[in-house]
Amino acid sequence: MARLCRAELEGRVVRTRRGDPMLLSEFLLTRVVEVAVHGLDLADALGREPWLTAEAADLMQGLLFGPDGAARLEKLGWGQLRFLRKATGREPITREEASDVSRLGIRWLTLG
C-alpha cells in the first residue's frame, strides 16, 4: 500500500467512504490518527505499554500543534505520549494545564 500511495501525484484527491473529496496525503494522515489513538485505547485495555511509533507521534504532534509543536510541547513539560492522551481526551487536563495551553495559543482540533 505504501508503494502504491508513494507513486501517486502530490495533489491526488480521493473520496472518503461518505463521498467527500480529500487529498490522499490528508486521508493517510487520518489513518495514522486512528491507529495511534485507538492503539492507545487497546494498550490501556490490555494493560500493556503503548506501542506508538515515534513517526506516528511526530505526525500527531504536527497535526495538533503545528510546525512549532516540539517547542510548545517542551513548554508544557509533556512527552509526546502524554500530549497525545491529553489532546484526545484520554487523560484529563487540569485547570493549570488548560491555562498553560491557552497562554501558548494552542487550539485543539475536534476529533470525532
N, C-alpha and C positions, 0 to 999 in steps of 0.2 A: 504494500500500500504506500509506504514512504517513497519508494522509487517512482511509482505512478504519479503521486502528487508532486514530487520534485520536477517531473517532466512537463507539468502544466505551466502555462504562461502566468506571469505575476498577477495580472488583473483578472484571472479566471473567476467567473461567477458561477455559483452552484445554487440549487434550490433546496431549501430545507424540506423536511417531511410535511411541513404545512404549506409549502409552495412559496415561501418568502425567498427573495434573492439575497445572496450573501457571498462576499469574497471567500474563495476557498481558504485563504490564509486565516480569515476570521472564524470560519467554520471549524477548521482544525484546532484553533485555539479553544473553542468551546468544548471540543472533545477532551483536550488536556485538562480543562477546568473540571469537567465531570469526573474524569478518572482521579484527579488529585483530591477533590473534596470528598467524593464517595469512598475513595481509598482510605481516607482518614476515618470515615464512619465505620468501615469494615474493620480496620485495625482496632478501633475502640471497642467494637462489638466482640471482637475475638480476643481482646486483652493482649494484643501484640504491639510491638513498636511500629510506628508508621513507616511505610516503605516509599515515601515520596522521594522522587529523584531531585537532584539539585537543578536540573534543567527545567523540570515542571515547576519547582518553587520559584525559579527566576522568572518564568513566563507569568505566573500568577502575580508575583510582585510587580512586574512591569505593567500588567493589565490593571491592577488595582491602585498602584501608587504612581505610575508614570515613569518617565525616564530617570528621575532623581530618587527612585524608590529606595535604593540602598542607603542614601543619606538620611531619608526620613525614618526608615526602619531603625537606623542606628540612634537617632534622636529619641525614639520611643523606647529603646532598650529591649526590643523584641527580636528574637530569632525568627527566621522565616516560617518555621512550623507554628510558632505561637501566633505570629501575624496572620497566617492563613486561617487558623482556628478562630481568631477574633473577627477577622474580616468577613467570615462566612457565618458568624453566629454560633459557632460550635464551642466557643468559650466566651463567657460574658465579659463585657468591658466595664471597668469601674468608672465612677464619676471622674476621678482624677485622670484616668486614661482617656476618657471621652473629651475632657478639656484639652489634653495634650494633642489629641487627634485634630480637634477643631483649631487649636492655635497653629498647628502646622499646615492648615488648609487642606487637610485630607478629606476627600469626599468618597465614601464607599459607593461602589456600583450596586445596583439592585440585582441580586442574583435570584433567579426563580426557577 
